[in-house]
């Protein structure tokens, strides 16, 4: 007989509680009777919780996904051993950190023998549903161990296993042994073992993909985009991911979660739930780390080629070679020729500034400042320093105007999360203005606006 246990099973009794004379005192008896009629065997430990609203169901889903995520972050290795011989069949390093599985196998066998002996101290032995859990410390890891009929599952963890993880392990082993029964029998009979598709099954069972590097799907259906735009948090997450991928080859969910949390004043499990929906709907997809690293290397090569190609033309930034060349000129100058060159550089800087080529203007001013400092021309040093500060202020003002406008546009369109993000950037720019202005009333106004938008969310 094949026996199943079903966790998180929902049951709608079909009654309206205001019209049911038996509510709430007889609910447990009524539910048990109906489940028995459907062919369910009722355990004495059956727990029933009334979920009386969509909000409560949503909260439970968020909490479940959050627990799964914390469990995944806790896993470092998944090792599957043959129960009889203790030989390692599969060693999957979730963290990428390798470990000597054979050495670990000997350590585990010794601890199990000790725990089960009459002299052993059974504080490391846990019983659940007539099966055994073992827990040991090995190096810097916590080991959670459980035996099936053919295999021994070993999880190497950073911290002790949660109850949710124990339940996952209980469910995983019989399913794994049933799906890969032929492969396990082949190993027992002929000593040959092929673990094709096993790692994919482990990844899916424990949701390990949640710690993989992530990217956006290459093609997203218009209907999916429409659904994303209807949920404000998902829309903001989607836009933030696009922004991250403009400069990076991939991202991690944990880092994305932290970035979104800095923008909105929401619980982490609420944000994670929305990220998880994008993963489930294959909007955000995992990518192979080796492929991601390869893409980075290819991008770097392409970037280096561009730099090599365009370097002879000019450079906006003052390089070390620029200063070396300038230093050689300075060594042959006197005060009069130095002042003359400073005037020429300042004229070039002002011309560039007027044409809004601020970076080129800054480069010329910095050259002039370098010469003034070499000759200790205090009047020129003060004058050029003030011009550089003023130029920096102009650049920041342009950046501020652009950021504030982007924030206002996002706010008008109801995209409050992206609006907050732009306002936070504007706030940082304004705070840098304190160099020029002791106080700025716009800082206080922006902080109030951010608080108000968070309340709207």
C-alpha positions in Angstrom: 0.0 0.0 0.0 1.3 3.4 -1.0 0.8 5.8 1.9 0.8 9.7 1.6 0.7 12.5 4.1 -0.4 15.9 2.8 0.9 19.1 4.5 -0.8 22.5 4.1 -4.1 20.9 2.9 -6.9 23.5 2.8 -10.6 22.5 3.4 -13.7 24.6 2.7 -16.6 23.2 4.7 -19.1 25.1 2.6 -21.0 26.7 5.6 -21.4 30.3 6.5 -20.3 30.6 10.1 -23.1 33.1 11.0 -25.7 30.6 9.9 -24.1 27.4 11.3 -25.5 26.4 14.8 -22.4 24.1 15.4 -19.8 26.9 14.9 -17.3 27.0 16.4 -17.5 24.3 19.1 -18.1 21.3 16.8 -15.9 22.4 13.9 -13.1 19.9 14.7 -15.5 16.9 14.9 -17.3 18.0 11.7 -14.0 18.3 9.8 -12.7 14.9 11.0 -16.0 13.2 10.0 -15.9 14.7 6.5 -12.3 13.9 6.0 -12.9 10.3 7.0 -15.8 10.1 4.5 -13.3 11.2 1.8 -11.0 8.3 2.8 -8.4 10.2 4.9 -6.9 8.5 8.0 -7.0 11.0 10.8 -3.9 11.3 13.0 -4.4 12.1 16.7 -1.9 15.0 16.2 -4.1 16.6 13.5 -4.0 20.4 13.8 -6.7 22.6 12.2 -6.4 26.3 11.9 -9.3 28.6 10.8 -8.2 30.9 8.0 -11.0 33.5 7.9 -9.7 35.9 5.3 -7.7 36.4 2.1 -5.2 38.5 4.1 -4.6 35.8 6.6 -4.0 33.2 3.8 -1.7 35.6 2.1 0.2 36.1 5.4 0.6 32.4 5.8 2.0 32.0 2.3 4.5 34.8 2.9 5.6 33.2 6.1 6.1 29.8 4.4 8.1 31.3 1.5 10.2 33.3 4.0 10.9 30.1 6.0 11.9 28.3 2.8 14.2 31.1 1.8 16.0 31.1 5.2 16.4 27.3 5.0 18.0 27.6 1.6 20.4 30.3 2.8 21.3 27.8 5.6 22.3 24.9 3.2 26.0 24.6 2.2 26.1 21.0 0.9 23.7 18.2 0.0 25.3 14.8 0.2 23.5 11.5 -0.6 25.2 8.3 0.6 24.5 4.6 0.3 22.9 3.6 3.6 24.6 0.2 3.8 28.2 1.0 2.7 28.3 4.7 3.6 29.8 5.5 0.2 29.1 8.9 -1.2 26.7 8.7 -4.2 26.3 12.4 -4.8 28.0 15.5 -3.4 26.3 18.8 -4.4 28.1 21.9 -3.0 25.3 24.5 -2.9 27.8 27.2 -1.7 30.5 26.2 -4.2 32.8 25.3 -1.4 34.2 21.8 -1.8 34.5 19.2 1.0 36.0 15.8 1.4 32.9 13.6 1.3 34.8 10.4 2.0 36.3 11.8 5.2 32.9 13.1 6.2 31.4 9.7 5.6 33.8 8.1 8.1 33.1 10.8 10.7 29.3 10.3 10.3 29.5 6.5 10.5 31.5 6.7 13.7 29.1 9.1 15.3 26.0 7.0 14.3 27.6 3.9 15.8 28.5 5.8 19.0 25.0 7.3 19.3 23.2 4.0 18.8 25.5 2.0 21.2 24.3 1.4 24.7 27.2 3.5 25.9 26.4 6.4 23.5 24.8 9.6 24.6 21.7 9.9 22.6 21.3 13.7 22.7 22.3 13.8 19.0 19.5 11.3 18.1 16.0 12.6 17.3 13.0 10.5 16.5 10.3 11.6 14.2 7.5 9.5 12.6 9.3 6.3 13.6 12.4 7.4 11.7 15.7 8.9 13.0 17.3 12.3 12.6 21.0 12.6 13.6 22.6 15.9 14.2 26.4 16.5 14.6 28.9 19.2 14.5 31.6 18.8 11.8 34.3 21.5 11.4 32.2 24.8 11.1 29.1 23.0 9.9 25.9 21.6 11.5 25.0 18.2 10.0 21.4 17.1 9.6 21.2 13.4 8.8 18.3 11.1 8.0 18.1 7.5 6.7 15.8 6.2 4.1 15.4 2.6 2.8 18.4 2.8 0.4 20.1 6.2 1.0 21.3 8.4 3.8 20.6 12.1 3.2 23.2 14.5 4.7 22.6 18.3 4.8 25.6 20.4 5.9 24.2 23.7 7.3 25.5 26.9 8.8 23.0 26.7 11.7 20.7 24.1 13.2 17.9 22.9 11.0 14.5 24.4 11.4 11.3 22.4 11.8 10.3 23.3 8.3 13.6 21.9 7.0 13.1 18.6 8.9 9.6 18.3 7.3 11.2 18.9 3.8 13.7 16.1 4.5 11.0 13.7 5.7 9.1 14.3 2.5 12.2 14.3 0.2 13.7 10.9 1.0 10.8 8.5 0.0 10.1 10.6 -3.1 13.7 10.5 -4.1 14.0 6.8 -3.6 10.9 6.1 -5.6 11.9 8.3 -8.6 15.5 7.0 -8.7 14.7 3.5 -7.6 16.3 1.9 -10.6 19.5 3.9 -10.3 19.8 2.9 -6.6 19.2 -0.8 -7.4 21.8 -0.7 -10.1 24.3 0.5 -7.6 23.4 -2.2 -5.1 23.6 -4.9 -7.7 26.4 -3.9 -10.0 28.2 -1.0 -8.2 27.3 1.4 -11.0 25.7 4.7 -10.2 24.5 7.5 -12.6 23.1 10.6 -11.0 21.6 12.2 -14.1 18.7 14.6 -13.3 19.3 14.0 -9.5 20.8 17.5 -8.9 17.9 19.1 -10.7 15.5 17.2 -8.5 17.4 18.3 -5.4 17.4 21.9 -6.5 13.6 21.9 -7.2 12.8 20.0 -3.9 14.7 22.4 -1.6 14.1 25.5 -3.8 17.9 26.0 -4.0 17.4 28.1 -7.1 16.6 31.0 -4.7 20.3 31.4 -4.0 21.4 31.1 -7.6 22.6 34.1 -9.6 19.5 35.6 -11.4 18.7 37.4 -14.6 15.5 38.5 -16.4 13.9 36.2 -19.0 15.0 37.0 -22.5 11.4 37.3 -23.7 8.4 38.3 -21.5 4.8 38.0 -22.8 2.8 41.2 -23.0 0.2 39.6 -20.7 2.9 39.0 -18.0 4.1 42.6 -18.3 0.5 43.8 -17.9 0.1 41.7 -14.8 3.4 43.0 -13.3 2.3 46.6 -13.9 -0.9 46.0 -12.0 1.0 45.2 -8.8 3.0 48.2 -7.6 5.7 46.3 -5.7 6.3 43.8 -8.6 6.5 46.7 -11.0 9.2 48.4 -8.9 11.1 45.2 -8.4 11.0 44.5 -12.2 12.3 48.0 -12.9 15.0 47.8 -10.3 16.2 44.5 -11.7 16.5 46.1 -15.2 18.5 48.9 -13.7 20.8 46.5 -11.9 21.3 44.4 -15.1 22.3 47.5 -17.0 25.6 47.5 -15.1 25.9 43.8 -13.9 25.6 40.4 -15.5 23.4 39.0 -12.8 22.1 39.6 -9.3 21.2 37.6 -6.1 17.7 37.6 -4.6 19.1 38.4 -1.1 20.8 41.6 -2.4 17.7 42.6 -4.4 15.6 42.1 -1.3 17.9 44.4 0.8 17.8 47.1 -1.9 14.0 47.1 -2.2 13.8 47.1 1.7 15.8 50.3 1.8 13.3 52.0 -0.5 10.0 50.9 1.0 9.1 50.4 4.7 7.7 46.9 4.3 8.5 43.6 6.0 11.1 41.5 4.2 8.7 38.6 3.8 6.2 40.8 2.0 8.9 41.9 -0.5 10.3 38.3 -0.9 6.8 37.1 -1.6 6.5 39.4 -4.7 10.0 38.5 -5.8 9.1 34.8 -5.5 6.0 35.3 -7.7 8.3 36.7 -10.4 10.5 33.6 -10.1 7.5 31.2 -10.2 6.2 33.0 -13.3 9.7 32.7 -14.9 10.1 36.5 -15.2 13.2 36.3 -13.0 15.1 33.1 -13.9 18.2 31.5 -12.4 21.4 31.4 -14.5 24.4 29.1 -14.3 27.2 30.7 -12.3 29.8 29.5 -14.8 27.9 31.0 -17.7 27.5 34.3 -15.7 31.3 34.4 -15.1 31.9 33.6 -18.8 29.6 36.6 -19.8 31.5 38.9 -17.4 34.8 37.9 -19.0 33.5 38.4 -22.5 32.1 41.8 -21.5 35.4 42.8 -20.0 37.3 41.7 -23.1 34.9 43.8 -25.3 35.3 46.7 -23.0 39.1 46.4 -23.1 39.0 46.3 -26.9 36.9 49.5 -27.0 39.3 51.3 -24.6 42.3 50.2 -26.7 40.5 51.4 -29.9 39.5 54.8 -28.7 42.3 55.6 -26.2 44.5 57.4 -28.8 41.8 59.9 -29.6 41.5 61.6 -26.1 40.6 61.0 -22.5 38.2 63.0 -20.5 39.8 62.0 -17.2 43.3 63.1 -16.3 45.5 60.1 -16.3 48.8 59.4 -14.6 50.6 60.0 -18.0 48.9 63.4 -18.3 50.3 64.4 -14.9 53.7 63.0 -15.8 53.8 65.1 -19.0 52.6 68.1 -17.1 55.2 67.6 -14.4 58.0 67.5 -17.0 56.8 70.9 -18.4 56.6 72.4 -14.9 60.2 71.5 -14.2 61.3 73.8 -17.1 59.0 76.7 -16.2 59.5 79.9 -14.2 56.7 81.8 -12.4 55.8 83.9 -15.4 55.5 81.0 -17.8 53.5 79.1 -15.2 51.0 81.9 -14.7 50.7 82.2 -18.5 49.9 78.4 -18.9 47.4 78.6 -16.0 45.5 81.4 -17.8 45.5 79.3 -21.0 44.1 76.3 -19.2 41.5 78.3 -17.3 40.3 79.8 -20.6 39.9 76.3 -22.1 38.1 75.3 -19.0 35.6 78.2 -19.2 34.9 77.6 -22.9 34.2 73.9 -22.1 32.0 74.9 -19.2 29.9 77.3 -21.3 29.3 74.6 -23.9 28.2 72.3 -21.0 31.2 70.0 -21.4 31.7 70.0 -17.6 34.0 67.0 -17.5 36.4 68.5 -20.0 36.2 71.8 -18.1 37.0 70.1 -14.8 40.1 68.4 -16.4 41.5 71.8 -17.6 40.9 73.4 -14.1 42.6 70.5 -12.4 45.6 70.9 -14.6 45.7 74.6 -13.7 45.4 73.8 -10.0 48.3 71.3 -10.2 50.6 74.0 -11.7 49.5 76.6 -9.1 50.2 74.2 -6.3 53.7 73.3 -7.7 54.6 77.0 -7.7 52.7 77.8 -4.5 50.7 80.5 -6.1 48.2 81.0 -3.2 46.0 83.5 -5.0 45.6 81.2 -8.0 45.1 78.2 -5.8 42.2 79.9 -4.0 40.6 81.1 -7.3 40.8 77.8 -9.1 39.6 75.8 -6.1 36.5 78.1 -5.9 35.8 77.5 -9.6 36.1 73.8 -9.2 33.7 73.9 -6.2 31.3 76.0 -8.3 31.5 73.6 -11.2 30.9 70.7 -8.9 27.8 72.4 -7.6 26.5 73.0 -11.2 27.0 69.3 -12.1 25.2 68.2 -8.9 22.4 70.7 -9.6 21.8 69.2 -13.0 21.8 65.7 -11.6 19.4 66.9 -8.8 17.0 68.5 -11.3 17.0 65.3 -13.4 16.5 63.0 -10.4 13.7 65.1 -8.9 11.9 65.2 -12.2 12.1 61.4 -12.6 10.7 61.1 -9.0 7.8 63.5 -9.8 7.0 61.6 -13.0 7.0 58.3 -11.2 4.8 59.7 -8.4 2.3 61.1 -10.9 2.0 57.7 -12.7 1.4 56.0 -9.3 4.8 54.2 -9.3 5.5 55.2 -5.7 8.3 52.7 -5.1 10.4 54.0 -8.0 9.4 57.6 -7.0 10.9 56.9 -3.5 14.1 55.6 -5.0 14.6 58.7 -7.1 13.8 61.0 -4.1 16.3 59.1 -2.0 19.0 59.7 -4.7 18.0 63.4 -4.7 18.3 63.5 -0.9 21.9 62.2 -1.1 22.7 64.9 -3.6 21.1 67.6 -1.5 23.0 66.4 1.6 26.2 66.7 -0.4 25.2 70.4 -1.0 25.9 71.0 2.7 29.5 71.7 1.6 28.1 74.9 0.0 25.1 75.6 2.1 24.8 74.8 5.9 21.1 74.0 5.6 18.6 73.3 2.8 14.9 73.3 3.4 14.4 70.9 0.5 16.0 68.1 2.6 13.2 68.3 5.1 10.5 68.5 2.4 11.9 65.4 0.6 12.0 63.4 3.8 8.4 64.2 4.5 7.5 63.3 0.9 9.2 59.9 1.2 7.4 59.1 4.5 4.0 60.1 2.8 4.7 57.8 -0.2 5.6 54.9 2.1 2.3 55.4 3.8 0.5 55.3 0.4 2.2 51.9 -0.3 
